[in-house]
Amino acid sequence: MQYRTLGRTGLQVSSLALGAMNFGAIGRTTQDEATAIVDAALEGGINVIDTADMYSDGQSEEMVGKAIAGRRDDIVLATKASMPMGDERNHQGSSRRWLVTALDDSLRRLGVDHVDLYQIHRWDPRTSDEETLAALTDLQRAGKIRYFGSSTFPAYRIVQAQWAAREYHLSRYVTEQPSYSILQRGIETHVLPVAEEYGLGVLVWSPLASGWLSGAIREGQDITTSRSTFMPQRFDTTIPSNRARLDAVEQLAEVADEAGLTMIQLALGFVTAHPAVTSAIIGPRTPDHLYSQLAAADTVLSADVLDALDAIVAPGVDMAAHEKYDTPPALLDPSLRRR
């Protein structure tokens, strides 16, 4: 396992981080299975666990809390807030009112008195940066969080938040958690350069592109991954964008074979090769999934292999731009671009 400094925090974190989204109802994972995954991850050198309040309505945090009991101090524990928790309109977003409540709920579910990294899950256009940063700064001073970061923010919002922290003399986001994979490279054009400019740690999610790069999706095979069962449209190869992804996967498989690598090693080695990336978040649903991903912990891709990947998916290109989560609201809601 490789270890890197998380931005400018001084924290040493593993180049692979354990994502707990599949713990609980989403991944149909039991507590015993979740604990076994955590045990194996820690034994394999992973020291970062990332979860969120909304994963299975809090069940993921509860499972993580039970799995790390007695060894909390050995783990860099991260969670997230701002996505809806129930139907109450104010149980979401990044207002002071909600973040104070959401953090206390997360700490209770996790069974800890603080988290190392508290992340705003998505940018909330209804709440000012000053409001959010002031609340996070106060929670940090209270000792409930050590650091805080953003997740899936557009580059211009990352810059704006950095400016607001300086303008209002508040603590700043020290990390960003974007989606990044061989098939989704758009953040290379804006988010990653901004992260480098401001010295942010970068924890990337979906490095296996929702399973497209796991090796389980190939030409002529039925797609039966867990993700495809509840997001079938993303894997329907009669859709042109998905057909293009499958064609790219076949080319990537040839590169992996020639390099003596699995598709997972190729995919994880790619994202961790970028100088702006600190860690890749893996989200295994079973211990076997974890072991196949841990095998990529020390993968270092040669320049020839990286050049071959660039020839298949050009730098800065998203093969499924419609699946991005950082699209400005006005592009999605017509009322926001009309007087």
One Martini backbone bead per residue (centre of mass of N, CA, C, O) as a GRO file, in nm:
protein
  339
    1MET     BB    1   0.096   0.036   0.022
    2GLN     BB    2   0.028   0.362  -0.026
    3TYR     BB    3   0.131   0.692   0.096
    4ARG     BB    4  -0.031   1.012   0.157
    5THR     BB    5  -0.085   1.343   0.160
    6LEU     BB    6  -0.358   1.534   0.273
    7GLY     BB    7  -0.269   1.771   0.130
    8ARG     BB    8  -0.202   2.009   0.409
    9THR     BB    9  -0.251   1.833   0.686
   10GLY     BB   10  -0.039   1.567   0.732
   11LEU     BB   11  -0.195   1.333   0.656
   12GLN     BB   12  -0.172   0.981   0.632
   13VAL     BB   13  -0.282   0.809   0.338
   14SER     BB   14  -0.422   0.584   0.154
   15SER     BB   15  -0.459   0.512  -0.191
   16LEU     BB   16  -0.682   0.345  -0.056
   17ALA     BB   17  -1.031   0.360   0.007
   18LEU     BB   18  -1.308   0.288   0.212
   19GLY     BB   19  -1.624   0.237   0.091
   20ALA     BB   20  -1.972   0.230   0.252
   21MET     BB   21  -2.227   0.220   0.061
   22ASN     BB   22  -2.279  -0.110   0.071
   23PHE     BB   23  -2.373  -0.080   0.352
   24GLY     BB   24  -2.653  -0.252   0.356
   25ALA     BB   25  -2.921  -0.212   0.152
   26ILE     BB   26  -2.774  -0.141  -0.111
   27GLY     BB   27  -2.572  -0.416  -0.083
   28ARG     BB   28  -2.676  -0.639   0.106
   29THR     BB   29  -2.517  -0.596   0.386
   30THR     BB   30  -2.397  -0.723   0.659
   31GLN     BB   31  -2.236  -0.691   0.949
   32ASP     BB   32  -2.036  -0.924   0.912
   33GLU     BB   33  -1.944  -0.834   0.630
   34ALA     BB   34  -1.850  -0.550   0.703
   35THR     BB   35  -1.639  -0.637   0.912
   36ALA     BB   36  -1.470  -0.811   0.720
   37ILE     BB   37  -1.394  -0.579   0.531
   38VAL     BB   38  -1.255  -0.402   0.738
   39ASP     BB   39  -1.045  -0.602   0.832
   40ALA     BB   40  -0.910  -0.644   0.549
   41ALA     BB   41  -0.842  -0.350   0.492
   42LEU     BB   42  -0.655  -0.300   0.734
   43GLU     BB   43  -0.463  -0.536   0.670
   44GLY     BB   44  -0.401  -0.401   0.372
   45GLY     BB   45  -0.356  -0.069   0.467
   46ILE     BB   46  -0.607   0.070   0.518
   47ASN     BB   47  -0.704   0.413   0.675
   48VAL     BB   48  -0.976   0.476   0.510
   49ILE     BB   49  -1.317   0.577   0.587
   50ASP     BB   50  -1.614   0.612   0.379
   51THR     BB   51  -1.917   0.790   0.428
   52ALA     BB   52  -2.283   0.844   0.489
   53ASP     BB   53  -2.589   0.931   0.599
   54MET     BB   54  -2.762   0.829   0.327
   55TYR     BB   55  -2.666   0.547   0.354
   56SER     BB   56  -2.921   0.366   0.417
   57ASP     BB   57  -3.031   0.566   0.632
   58GLY     BB   58  -2.756   0.515   0.831
   59GLN     BB   59  -2.655   0.216   0.822
   60SER     BB   60  -2.360   0.250   0.745
   61GLU     BB   61  -2.266   0.400   0.997
   62GLU     BB   62  -2.342   0.180   1.197
   63MET     BB   63  -2.156  -0.039   1.079
   64VAL     BB   64  -1.893   0.110   1.104
   65GLY     BB   65  -1.900   0.154   1.408
   66LYS     BB   66  -1.893  -0.151   1.481
   67ALA     BB   67  -1.630  -0.226   1.313
   68ILE     BB   68  -1.436   0.005   1.478
   69ALA     BB   69  -1.446  -0.091   1.747
   70GLY     BB   70  -1.141  -0.026   1.930
   71ARG     BB   71  -0.999   0.141   1.646
   72ARG     BB   72  -1.035   0.448   1.585
   73ASP     BB   73  -0.729   0.571   1.596
   74ASP     BB   74  -0.646   0.406   1.313
   75ILE     BB   75  -0.861   0.602   1.169
   76VAL     BB   76  -0.980   0.771   0.887
   77LEU     BB   77  -1.281   0.941   0.935
   78ALA     BB   78  -1.552   0.963   0.696
   79THR     BB   79  -1.817   1.196   0.615
   80LYS     BB   80  -2.158   1.299   0.511
   81ALA     BB   81  -2.358   1.586   0.399
   82SER     BB   82  -2.698   1.719   0.248
   83MET     BB   83  -2.864   1.503   0.189
   84PRO     BB   84  -3.152   1.362   0.210
   85MET     BB   85  -3.341   1.298   0.535
   86GLY     BB   86  -3.614   1.256   0.428
   87ASP     BB   87  -3.911   1.474   0.400
   88GLU     BB   88  -3.797   1.702   0.536
   89ARG     BB   89  -3.696   2.005   0.404
   90ASN     BB   90  -3.459   2.060   0.645
   91HIS     BB   91  -3.319   1.757   0.591
   92GLN     BB   92  -3.098   1.940   0.431
   93GLY     BB   93  -2.813   2.057   0.330
   94SER     BB   94  -2.589   2.360   0.442
   95SER     BB   95  -2.697   2.453   0.696
   96ARG     BB   96  -2.660   2.506   1.019
   97ARG     BB   97  -2.909   2.361   1.124
   98TRP     BB   98  -2.842   2.086   0.980
   99LEU     BB   99  -2.540   2.022   1.040
  100VAL     BB  100  -2.561   1.997   1.346
  101THR     BB  101  -2.761   1.762   1.340
  102ALA     BB  102  -2.620   1.566   1.141
  103LEU     BB  103  -2.362   1.523   1.305
  104ASP     BB  104  -2.486   1.408   1.560
  105ASP     BB  105  -2.612   1.166   1.415
  106SER     BB  106  -2.346   1.046   1.308
  107LEU     BB  107  -2.201   1.008   1.578
  108ARG     BB  108  -2.409   0.815   1.694
  109ARG     BB  109  -2.391   0.594   1.474
  110LEU     BB  110  -2.067   0.563   1.500
  111GLY     BB  111  -1.966   0.594   1.806
  112VAL     BB  112  -1.846   0.896   1.824
  113ASP     BB  113  -1.687   1.228   1.890
  114HIS     BB  114  -1.548   1.219   1.595
  115VAL     BB  115  -1.436   1.340   1.281
  116ASP     BB  116  -1.191   1.387   1.040
  117LEU     BB  117  -1.406   1.405   0.787
  118TYR     BB  118  -1.624   1.660   0.663
  119GLN     BB  119  -1.873   1.644   0.400
  120ILE     BB  120  -2.011   1.801   0.129
  121HIS     BB  121  -2.190   1.620  -0.090
  122ARG     BB  122  -2.333   1.886  -0.207
  123TRP     BB  123  -2.406   2.156  -0.357
  124ASP     BB  124  -2.587   2.442  -0.214
  125PRO     BB  125  -2.758   2.701  -0.371
  126ARG     BB  126  -2.925   2.811  -0.101
  127THR     BB  127  -2.635   2.839   0.032
  128SER     BB  128  -2.396   3.002   0.171
  129ASP     BB  129  -2.066   2.990   0.228
  130GLU     BB  130  -2.064   3.135   0.499
  131GLU     BB  131  -2.267   2.958   0.646
  132THR     BB  132  -2.118   2.686   0.614
  133LEU     BB  133  -1.828   2.762   0.714
  134ALA     BB  134  -1.912   2.862   0.994
  135ALA     BB  135  -2.029   2.597   1.094
  136LEU     BB  136  -1.774   2.422   1.047
  137THR     BB  137  -1.583   2.587   1.222
  138ASP     BB  138  -1.739   2.545   1.488
  139LEU     BB  139  -1.722   2.232   1.485
  140GLN     BB  140  -1.416   2.227   1.493
  141ARG     BB  141  -1.378   2.390   1.762
  142ALA     BB  142  -1.555   2.164   1.919
  143GLY     BB  143  -1.425   1.871   1.813
  144LYS     BB  144  -1.610   1.710   1.591
  145ILE     BB  145  -1.398   1.809   1.377
  146ARG     BB  146  -1.097   1.833   1.193
  147TYR     BB  147  -1.210   1.834   0.896
  148PHE     BB  148  -1.309   1.978   0.571
  149GLY     BB  149  -1.520   1.912   0.274
  150SER     BB  150  -1.588   1.831  -0.057
  151SER     BB  151  -1.846   1.709  -0.305
  152THR     BB  152  -1.894   1.748  -0.627
  153PHE     BB  153  -1.770   2.015  -0.717
  154PRO     BB  154  -1.741   2.266  -0.894
  155ALA     BB  155  -1.477   2.458  -0.962
  156TYR     BB  156  -1.607   2.740  -0.901
  157ARG     BB  157  -1.698   2.654  -0.610
  158ILE     BB  158  -1.423   2.601  -0.493
  159VAL     BB  159  -1.316   2.886  -0.531
  160GLN     BB  160  -1.539   3.040  -0.379
  161ALA     BB  161  -1.485   2.901  -0.102
  162GLN     BB  162  -1.197   3.000  -0.071
  163TRP     BB  163  -1.264   3.298  -0.073
  164ALA     BB  164  -1.465   3.302   0.167
  165ALA     BB  165  -1.269   3.208   0.383
  166ARG     BB  166  -1.084   3.455   0.355
  167GLU     BB  167  -1.291   3.691   0.380
  168TYR     BB  168  -1.420   3.556   0.674
  169HIS     BB  169  -1.218   3.398   0.851
  170LEU     BB  170  -1.220   3.085   0.772
  171SER     BB  171  -1.232   2.781   0.731
  172ARG     BB  172  -1.141   2.530   0.494
  173TYR     BB  173  -1.136   2.342   0.241
  174VAL     BB  174  -0.916   2.034   0.206
  175THR     BB  175  -1.123   1.877   0.017
  176GLU     BB  176  -1.207   1.656  -0.265
  177GLN     BB  177  -1.496   1.455  -0.409
  178PRO     BB  178  -1.471   1.302  -0.709
  179SER     BB  179  -1.537   1.182  -1.014
  180TYR     BB  180  -1.317   0.906  -1.143
  181SER     BB  181  -1.206   0.782  -1.467
  182ILE     BB  182  -1.136   0.661  -1.769
  183LEU     BB  183  -1.447   0.739  -1.862
  184GLN     BB  184  -1.418   0.999  -1.646
  185ARG     BB  185  -1.221   1.304  -1.733
  186GLY     BB  186  -1.329   1.601  -1.683
  187ILE     BB  187  -1.162   1.695  -1.420
  188GLU     BB  188  -0.893   1.761  -1.577
  189THR     BB  189  -0.990   2.060  -1.674
  190HIS     BB  190  -1.062   2.175  -1.355
  191VAL     BB  191  -1.059   2.039  -1.071
  192LEU     BB  192  -0.762   1.942  -1.048
  193PRO     BB  193  -0.619   2.215  -1.090
  194VAL     BB  194  -0.756   2.348  -0.844
  195ALA     BB  195  -0.656   2.153  -0.629
  196GLU     BB  196  -0.357   2.217  -0.674
  197GLU     BB  197  -0.367   2.524  -0.623
  198TYR     BB  198  -0.503   2.468  -0.311
  199GLY     BB  199  -0.409   2.195  -0.175
  200LEU     BB  200  -0.595   1.952  -0.222
  201GLY     BB  201  -0.743   1.680  -0.138
  202VAL     BB  202  -0.811   1.369  -0.332
  203LEU     BB  203  -1.117   1.175  -0.338
  204VAL     BB  204  -1.211   0.924  -0.544
  205TRP     BB  205  -1.500   0.822  -0.715
  206SER     BB  206  -1.567   0.569  -0.925
  207PRO     BB  207  -1.305   0.414  -1.063
  208LEU     BB  208  -1.505   0.174  -1.198
  209ALA     BB  209  -1.759   0.291  -1.330
  210SER     BB  210  -1.994   0.117  -1.198
  211GLY     BB  211  -1.830  -0.159  -1.328
  212TRP     BB  212  -1.707  -0.122  -1.616
  213LEU     BB  213  -1.393  -0.179  -1.478
  214SER     BB  214  -1.411  -0.485  -1.338
  215GLY     BB  215  -1.456  -0.725  -1.577
  216ALA     BB  216  -1.783  -0.791  -1.592
  217ILE     BB  217  -1.783  -0.612  -1.863
  218ARG     BB  218  -1.859  -0.764  -2.180
  219GLU     BB  219  -1.864  -0.878  -2.472
  220GLY     BB  220  -2.139  -1.111  -2.486
  221GLN     BB  221  -2.237  -1.033  -2.197
  222ASP     BB  222  -2.419  -1.033  -1.936
  223ILE     BB  223  -2.547  -0.780  -1.726
  224THR     BB  224  -2.509  -0.855  -1.351
  225THR     BB  225  -2.472  -0.629  -1.179
  226SER     BB  226  -2.573  -0.460  -0.909
  227ARG     BB  227  -2.611  -0.179  -1.048
  228SER     BB  228  -2.790  -0.284  -1.295
  229THR     BB  229  -3.055  -0.347  -1.128
  230PHE     BB  230  -3.104  -0.013  -1.044
  231MET     BB  231  -2.944   0.094  -1.337
  232PRO     BB  232  -3.019  -0.003  -1.641
  233GLN     BB  233  -2.964   0.245  -1.837
  234ARG     BB  234  -2.644   0.246  -1.789
  235PHE     BB  235  -2.641  -0.071  -1.941
  236ASP     BB  236  -2.767  -0.010  -2.215
  237THR     BB  237  -2.634  -0.106  -2.534
  238THR     BB  238  -2.850   0.056  -2.719
  239ILE     BB  239  -2.712   0.294  -2.614
  240PRO     BB  240  -2.471   0.483  -2.750
  241SER     BB  241  -2.300   0.554  -2.492
  242ASN     BB  242  -2.277   0.253  -2.400
  243ARG     BB  243  -2.151   0.140  -2.653
  244ALA     BB  244  -1.895   0.313  -2.632
  245ARG     BB  245  -1.803   0.198  -2.362
  246LEU     BB  246  -1.774  -0.096  -2.450
  247ASP     BB  247  -1.562  -0.044  -2.664
  248ALA     BB  248  -1.354   0.071  -2.464
  249VAL     BB  249  -1.330  -0.176  -2.281
  250GLU     BB  250  -1.211  -0.365  -2.496
  251GLN     BB  251  -0.951  -0.196  -2.532
  252LEU     BB  252  -0.863  -0.200  -2.234
  253ALA     BB  253  -0.832  -0.508  -2.210
  254GLU     BB  254  -0.591  -0.524  -2.402
  255VAL     BB  255  -0.399  -0.353  -2.234
  256ALA     BB  256  -0.407  -0.525  -1.980
  257ASP     BB  257  -0.304  -0.788  -2.104
  258GLU     BB  258  -0.030  -0.675  -2.209
  259ALA     BB  259   0.045  -0.578  -1.897
  260GLY     BB  260  -0.057  -0.793  -1.680
  261LEU     BB  261  -0.357  -0.696  -1.605
  262THR     BB  262  -0.621  -0.601  -1.457
  263MET     BB  263  -0.883  -0.396  -1.476
  264ILE     BB  264  -0.856  -0.292  -1.187
  265GLN     BB  265  -0.559  -0.213  -1.200
  266LEU     BB  266  -0.590  -0.016  -1.430
  267ALA     BB  267  -0.801   0.176  -1.301
  268LEU     BB  268  -0.650   0.243  -1.032
  269GLY     BB  269  -0.377   0.322  -1.156
  270PHE     BB  270  -0.481   0.566  -1.307
  271VAL     BB  271  -0.595   0.755  -1.079
  272THR     BB  272  -0.326   0.736  -0.891
  273ALA     BB  273  -0.133   0.882  -1.108
  274HIS     BB  274  -0.240   1.143  -1.044
  275PRO     BB  275  -0.105   1.416  -0.876
  276ALA     BB  276  -0.394   1.512  -0.744
  277VAL     BB  277  -0.429   1.228  -0.628
  278THR     BB  278  -0.465   1.053  -0.330
  279SER     BB  279  -0.741   0.872  -0.348
  280ALA     BB  280  -0.921   0.568  -0.391
  281ILE     BB  281  -1.254   0.473  -0.383
  282ILE     BB  282  -1.374   0.177  -0.259
  283GLY     BB  283  -1.687  -0.051  -0.299
  284PRO     BB  284  -1.726  -0.321  -0.157
  285ARG     BB  285  -1.958  -0.606  -0.110
  286THR     BB  286  -1.716  -0.805  -0.074
  287PRO     BB  287  -1.429  -0.960   0.007
  288ASP     BB  288  -1.356  -1.037  -0.286
  289HIS     BB  289  -1.367  -0.755  -0.397
  290LEU     BB  290  -1.145  -0.643  -0.218
  291TYR     BB  291  -0.907  -0.824  -0.305
  292SER     BB  292  -0.910  -0.731  -0.607
  293GLN     BB  293  -0.837  -0.430  -0.520
  294LEU     BB  294  -0.582  -0.468  -0.343
  295ALA     BB  295  -0.405  -0.564  -0.592
  296ALA     BB  296  -0.374  -0.237  -0.672
  297ALA     BB  297  -0.203  -0.080  -0.455
  298ASP     BB  298   0.094  -0.113  -0.634
  299THR     BB  299   0.013   0.009  -0.895
  300VAL     BB  300   0.222   0.098  -1.183
  301LEU     BB  301   0.205   0.283  -1.459
  302SER     BB  302   0.320   0.320  -1.754
  303ALA     BB  303   0.362   0.538  -2.005
  304ASP     BB  304   0.253   0.350  -2.228
  305VAL     BB  305  -0.018   0.289  -2.093
  306LEU     BB  306  -0.117   0.581  -2.059
  307ASP     BB  307  -0.111   0.642  -2.362
  308ALA     BB  308  -0.319   0.425  -2.442
  309LEU     BB  309  -0.553   0.550  -2.280
  310ASP     BB  310  -0.555   0.826  -2.428
  311ALA     BB  311  -0.638   0.691  -2.708
  312ILE     BB  312  -0.924   0.597  -2.604
  313VAL     BB  313  -0.939   0.832  -2.376
  314ALA     BB  314  -0.941   1.145  -2.363
  315PRO     BB  315  -0.842   1.401  -2.211
  316GLY     BB  316  -1.126   1.544  -2.049
  317VAL     BB  317  -1.329   1.304  -2.106
  318ASP     BB  318  -1.675   1.223  -2.111
  319MET     BB  319  -1.867   0.941  -2.189
  320ALA     BB  320  -2.096   1.044  -1.953
  321ALA     BB  321  -2.210   1.349  -1.911
  322HIS     BB  322  -2.512   1.286  -1.806
  323GLU     BB  323  -2.378   1.163  -1.517
  324LYS     BB  324  -2.328   1.412  -1.384
  325TYR     BB  325  -2.310   1.597  -1.048
  326ASP     BB  326  -2.194   1.915  -1.139
  327THR     BB  327  -2.426   2.055  -1.263
  328PRO     BB  328  -2.561   2.332  -1.322
  329PRO     BB  329  -2.880   2.413  -1.244
  330ALA     BB  330  -2.954   2.578  -1.513
  331LEU     BB  331  -2.926   2.312  -1.699
  332LEU     BB  332  -3.185   2.160  -1.552
  333ASP     BB  333  -3.351   2.440  -1.502
  334PRO     BB  334  -3.528   2.651  -1.698
  335SER     BB  335  -3.614   2.876  -1.484
  336LEU     BB  336  -3.299   2.972  -1.440
  337ARG     BB  337  -3.293   3.088  -1.769
  338ARG     BB  338  -3.552   3.277  -1.703
  339ARG     BB  339  -3.745   3.573  -1.661
   0.00000   0.00000   0.00000
